[in-house]
């Protein structure tokens, strides 16, 4: 206490002493603690989110199969439930039984034979073996435990998750049709948004005069980048579906709608990249007698292209994670088969995950988390590519 009082007296004796300095230092320390606390909280929340998603989603990459004797005969072709013993009917997948007549049609040699096959298990059996004991009857649990002890239960990598489309049967549902729909939709998005966005940015930054009209356009472009994405869905519904009569739920409409949403992002990022090119490059070109178009095309744009590409990839990643505008135009429909063209009905990965999240069966919870892991991996990869390209081709002036 005595030392502290001495320090205070010495400070007051100093003619250059500012009485508010201690308060400012204390305020700076508090601000530093607040920012550090918020950073720690954000990181902790992110870690908790990732751990929770990975913990719930990882089991979905494994699925259960049961070894069962299957009788292929005329009775089982007419009624596939008769192909297996009655006690197995509740523990094997209905999707496999449904496909049995097609198996005989594709391979007639199976008729009047008995095969020992590994069959996809029912979702309740799969969940029971993963530690969730609900809904499975006691006799079915005893049968599963017996088969497991005899080595007739096996866990395999869930290829169905990546090769099948959506299904009302949980164990048969996959992401394939949504992945194809996402690819087609994003292809349309980039084919429309990238050239339009870059050309608009070049015009506004290099050729347009600085007047009220161009400033009005710039303000509106910046505002469009911040409005809720669902409004773009309403715009797509009104223009592309109601006005032009394009097929609902198609990748064409979805891609055009996302292109409207992505355009402001590409324009803003492209203008920033063009603005970063020093004026000395332009002046040197003019000094050599080049036209403005030649200077822009041959010198300014190539130097700004890494930044343009980075902004476009980030815009693509944002479009890939959008759900709200696509729900408005109907891309949340039940789509079991992958679309064969941009005019066929399809869905996208975020919409598919939104649908699964509302399903009551527990296996859909696992598949939703696994789908989020796949989607996050793609988005992180796209952002990593953008960062790599920016670092690799970045020119420092």
C-alpha positions in Angstrom: 0.0 0.0 0.0 2.9 2.4 0.9 4.7 1.7 -2.4 1.5 2.2 -4.3 1.0 5.6 -2.6 4.6 6.6 -3.4 4.1 5.8 -7.1 0.9 7.9 -7.2 2.7 10.8 -5.5 5.6 10.5 -8.0 3.2 10.5 -10.9 1.4 13.6 -9.6 4.7 15.4 -9.1 5.5 14.8 -12.8 4.5 18.0 -14.7 3.6 15.9 -17.8 1.4 13.5 -15.8 -2.1 13.0 -17.3 -4.7 12.1 -14.7 -6.8 10.2 -17.3 -3.9 8.0 -18.4 -4.5 5.3 -15.7 -8.2 5.1 -16.6 -7.3 4.7 -20.3 -4.9 1.9 -19.5 -7.4 0.2 -17.3 -10.0 0.6 -20.0 -7.6 -0.9 -22.6 -7.0 -3.9 -20.4 -10.7 -4.5 -19.9 -11.2 -4.2 -23.7 -8.4 -6.7 -24.3 -10.0 -9.2 -21.8 -13.4 -8.8 -23.4 -12.0 -9.5 -26.9 -10.0 -12.4 -25.6 -13.0 -13.8 -23.8 -15.2 -13.5 -26.9 -12.5 -15.2 -29.0 -12.2 -18.1 -26.6 -16.0 -18.4 -26.4 -16.3 -18.5 -30.2 -13.6 -21.1 -30.6 -15.1 -23.2 -27.8 -18.5 -23.0 -29.5 -17.0 -24.0 -32.8 -15.2 -27.0 -31.2 -18.3 -28.1 -29.4 -20.3 -27.8 -32.7 -17.7 -29.9 -34.7 -17.4 -32.5 -31.9 -21.1 -32.9 -31.7 -21.6 -33.1 -35.5 -18.7 -35.6 -35.9 -19.9 -37.7 -32.9 -23.4 -38.0 -34.4 -22.4 -38.2 -38.0 -19.6 -40.8 -37.9 -21.8 -43.8 -37.2 -23.8 -43.1 -40.4 -20.8 -44.1 -42.5 -21.2 -47.7 -41.2 -24.3 -49.8 -41.8 -25.4 -53.3 -40.6 -25.9 -56.4 -42.8 -27.4 -59.7 -41.7 -26.7 -63.1 -43.2 -30.0 -64.8 -44.2 -31.1 -67.7 -46.4 -33.2 -66.4 -49.3 -35.6 -68.7 -51.3 -36.2 -67.6 -54.9 -39.4 -69.1 -56.2 -42.7 -68.1 -57.7 -44.3 -67.5 -54.3 -41.4 -65.2 -53.2 -41.5 -63.3 -56.5 -45.3 -62.6 -56.0 -44.8 -61.8 -52.3 -41.2 -61.0 -51.5 -41.8 -61.4 -47.7 -42.0 -65.2 -48.3 -38.5 -65.3 -49.6 -37.1 -65.3 -46.0 -38.2 -67.0 -42.8 -40.9 -65.1 -40.9 -38.7 -64.3 -37.9 -36.3 -62.4 -40.2 -38.9 -60.1 -41.8 -38.8 -57.5 -39.1 -35.0 -57.2 -38.9 -34.1 -56.9 -42.6 -34.6 -53.9 -44.8 -37.9 -53.5 -46.6 -36.0 -51.9 -49.5 -34.2 -55.2 -50.2 -37.4 -57.2 -50.1 -39.0 -54.7 -52.5 -36.2 -55.2 -55.0 -36.3 -59.0 -55.0 -38.5 -59.4 -58.1 -36.1 -57.1 -60.0 -33.2 -59.4 -59.0 -35.0 -62.4 -60.5 -35.9 -60.4 -63.6 -32.2 -59.4 -64.1 -30.9 -62.9 -63.3 -33.5 -65.6 -64.1 -31.0 -68.3 -62.9 -31.9 -67.4 -59.3 -35.4 -68.8 -59.7 -36.0 -72.0 -57.7 -32.8 -71.7 -55.8 -31.9 -70.9 -52.2 -29.1 -68.4 -51.6 -27.3 -67.4 -48.4 -26.9 -63.6 -48.7 -25.8 -60.6 -46.7 -28.9 -58.4 -46.5 -29.2 -54.8 -45.4 -30.6 -54.7 -41.9 -33.6 -52.6 -40.8 -32.8 -49.2 -39.4 -34.0 -50.2 -35.9 -31.6 -53.1 -35.9 -28.8 -50.9 -37.0 -29.5 -48.3 -34.3 -29.8 -51.1 -31.7 -26.4 -52.4 -32.5 -25.0 -48.8 -32.3 -26.3 -48.5 -28.7 -29.8 -47.1 -29.2 -32.3 -49.6 -27.7 -35.6 -48.0 -28.6 -38.5 -49.4 -30.7 -37.0 -52.9 -31.3 -39.1 -55.6 -29.7 -37.6 -58.0 -27.2 -37.8 -61.1 -29.4 -36.2 -59.2 -32.2 -33.4 -58.1 -29.9 -32.8 -61.7 -28.8 -32.7 -62.8 -32.5 -30.2 -60.1 -33.4 -28.0 -60.9 -30.4 -28.1 -64.6 -31.4 -27.1 -63.8 -35.0 -24.4 -61.5 -33.8 -23.0 -64.2 -31.5 -23.0 -66.6 -34.5 -21.1 -64.1 -36.7 -24.1 -63.5 -39.0 -24.2 -59.8 -38.3 -21.6 -57.5 -40.0 -20.9 -53.8 -40.1 -19.7 -52.4 -43.4 -18.9 -49.0 -44.9 -22.1 -47.3 -46.0 -21.7 -47.0 -49.7 -25.5 -46.6 -50.0 -25.1 -43.1 -48.4 -23.1 -42.0 -51.5 -24.8 -44.1 -54.3 -28.5 -43.9 -53.5 -31.0 -41.0 -53.7 -33.5 -40.0 -51.0 -35.8 -42.7 -49.7 -38.6 -43.1 -47.2 -36.8 -46.1 -45.8 -34.1 -44.7 -43.6 -31.4 -47.3 -44.2 -31.8 -46.9 -48.0 -31.5 -43.1 -48.1 -28.5 -41.5 -49.6 -27.1 -38.2 -50.9 -26.4 -39.1 -54.5 -29.3 -37.4 -56.1 -28.8 -34.2 -54.0 -25.1 -34.2 -54.9 -25.9 -34.4 -58.6 -28.5 -31.7 -58.3 -26.0 -29.5 -56.4 -23.4 -29.9 -59.2 -25.8 -29.1 -62.0 -27.2 -26.1 -60.1 -23.8 -24.7 -59.3 -22.7 -25.2 -62.9 -25.6 -23.0 -64.1 -24.8 -20.5 -61.3 -21.2 -20.0 -62.3 -21.9 -20.0 -66.1 -24.3 -17.1 -65.6 -22.9 -15.2 -62.6 -19.1 -15.3 -63.3 -19.0 -13.7 -66.8 -21.8 -11.2 -66.0 -20.3 -10.3 -62.6 -16.8 -9.8 -64.0 -17.9 -7.8 -67.0 -20.1 -5.6 -64.8 -17.2 -5.0 -62.5 -14.9 -4.1 -65.4 -17.4 -1.7 -66.8 -18.0 0.1 -63.5 -14.4 0.2 -62.5 -12.7 0.9 -65.8 -15.1 2.5 -68.2 -18.1 4.0 -66.4 -18.1 7.7 -65.7 -18.4 8.9 -62.1 -21.9 10.3 -62.1 -25.1 10.0 -60.1 -26.3 7.1 -62.2 -23.2 4.9 -61.6 -23.1 5.8 -57.9 -26.7 4.8 -57.7 -25.9 1.4 -59.3 -22.9 0.9 -57.0 -25.0 1.6 -53.9 -27.7 -0.9 -55.0 -25.1 -3.6 -55.8 -23.7 -3.2 -52.3 -27.2 -3.4 -50.8 -28.0 -6.5 -52.8 -25.1 -8.3 -51.3 -26.6 -7.9 -47.9 -30.3 -8.6 -48.3 -31.9 -11.9 -47.1 -31.4 -14.7 -49.5 -35.0 -15.7 -49.4 -35.9 -12.6 -51.3 -33.9 -13.9 -54.2 -36.0 -17.1 -54.0 -39.2 -15.0 -54.3 -37.6 -13.2 -57.3 -36.7 -16.5 -59.0 -40.3 -17.8 -58.4 -41.8 -14.6 -59.9 -39.6 -14.3 -62.9 -38.2 -17.7 -63.9 -41.2 -19.9 -63.0 -44.3 -17.7 -63.1 -43.2 -15.3 -65.9 -41.1 -17.4 -68.2 -42.7 -20.8 -67.3 -39.4 -22.6 -66.6 -39.8 -26.1 -65.0 -40.2 -25.9 -61.2 -37.6 -27.6 -59.0 -35.1 -27.8 -61.8 -31.4 -27.1 -61.6 -31.9 -24.4 -64.3 -34.2 -22.3 -62.2 -32.1 -23.0 -59.0 -28.9 -22.0 -60.8 -30.4 -18.8 -62.2 -31.8 -17.9 -58.8 -28.4 -18.5 -57.1 -26.7 -16.6 -59.9 -28.8 -13.5 -58.9 -27.7 -13.9 -55.3 -24.0 -14.5 -56.2 -23.7 -11.6 -58.7 -23.3 -8.8 -56.1 -20.5 -10.8 -54.3 -18.6 -11.4 -57.6 -19.0 -7.8 -58.7 -17.8 -6.3 -55.4 -14.8 -8.7 -55.1 -13.9 -8.2 -58.8 -14.0 -4.4 -58.4 -11.8 -4.6 -55.4 -9.3 -6.8 -57.3 -9.3 -4.4 -60.3 -8.9 -1.4 -58.0 -5.8 -3.0 -56.4 -3.9 -2.8 -59.7 -1.7 0.3 -59.6 -2.6 3.1 -62.0 1.0 3.1 -63.2 0.2 -0.1 -65.2 -2.6 1.7 -67.0 -0.5 4.9 -67.6 2.3 2.8 -69.0 -0.1 1.2 -71.5 -1.5 4.5 -72.5 2.0 5.9 -73.0 2.7 3.1 -75.4 -0.4 4.0 -77.5 -2.7 1.2 -76.3 -6.4 1.8 -76.2 -8.4 1.5 -72.9 -9.8 -1.8 -74.0 -6.4 -3.2 -74.8 -4.9 -2.0 -71.4 -7.8 -3.5 -69.5 -7.9 -6.8 -71.4 -4.2 -7.5 -71.7 -2.8 -6.0 -68.5 -5.2 -4.9 -65.8 -7.5 -8.0 -65.9 -4.7 -10.6 -65.9 -3.1 -8.9 -62.9 -6.5 -8.7 -61.1 -7.6 -12.2 -62.1 -6.4 -14.0 -58.9 -8.5 -11.7 -56.8 -11.5 -12.1 -59.2 -11.2 -15.9 -59.0 -10.9 -15.9 -55.3 -14.1 -13.8 -54.9 -15.9 -16.0 -57.4 -15.0 -19.2 -55.5 -16.1 -17.7 -52.2 -19.4 -16.7 -53.9 -19.8 -20.2 -55.2 -19.2 -21.7 -51.7 -21.9 -19.4 -50.3 -24.3 -20.4 -53.0 -23.7 -24.0 -52.3 -24.8 -23.7 -48.7 -28.0 -21.8 -49.4 -31.4 -23.4 -48.7 -34.0 -20.6 -48.3 -34.1 -19.4 -52.0 -34.2 -23.0 -53.3 -37.1 -24.0 -50.9 -39.2 -21.2 -52.5 -38.7 -22.5 -56.0 -39.5 -26.1 -55.0 -36.1 -27.7 -54.8 -37.0 -29.4 -51.5 -39.1 -32.1 -53.2 -38.7 -35.9 -52.6 -36.2 -36.9 -55.3 -35.2 -40.5 -55.2 -33.4 -40.5 -58.6 -30.6 -38.3 -59.8 -31.6 -35.7 -62.4 -30.4 -36.5 -66.0 -30.6 -32.9 -67.2 -30.9 -29.3 -66.0 -34.7 -29.4 -66.8 -35.6 -32.4 -64.5 -36.8 -32.0 -61.0 -34.0 -32.2 -58.4 -32.9 -31.2 -55.0 -29.6 -29.9 -53.5 -27.6 -31.0 -50.5 -28.7 -28.3 -48.0 -32.4 -28.9 -48.9 -31.9 -32.6 -48.5 -30.4 -32.2 -45.1 -33.2 -29.9 -44.1 -35.7 -32.6 -45.1 -33.9 -35.3 -43.1 -33.6 -33.1 -40.1 -37.4 -33.2 -39.8 -37.7 -37.0 -40.0 -38.7 -38.8 -36.8 -36.4 -41.9 -37.3 -33.1 -41.7 -35.5 -31.1 -42.9 -38.4 -32.0 -39.7 -40.3 -30.4 -37.8 -37.4 -27.1 -39.6 -38.1 -27.4 -39.1 -41.8 -28.2 -35.4 -41.4 -25.0 -35.0 -39.3 -23.0 -37.1 -41.8 -24.4 -34.9 -44.7 -23.3 -31.8 -42.8 -19.8 -33.2 -42.5 -19.7 -33.8 -46.3 -21.1 -30.3 -47.0 -18.6 -28.7 -44.6 -15.8 -30.6 -46.2 -16.7 -29.3 -49.6 -17.1 -25.8 -48.4 -13.8 -25.8 -46.5 -12.1 -27.3 -49.6 -13.5 -24.5 -51.8 -12.3 -21.9 -49.4 -8.9 -23.5 -49.1 -8.6 -23.5 -52.9 -9.5 -19.8 -52.9 -6.8 -19.0 -50.3 -4.3 -21.1 -52.2 -4.9 -19.4 -55.5 -4.8 -16.0 -53.9 -1.4 -16.8 -52.3 0.0 -18.4 -55.4 -0.9 -15.8 -57.9 -1.0 -12.7 -55.7 1.1 -9.8 -56.9 2.5 -7.5 -54.3 3.1 -4.0 -55.4 
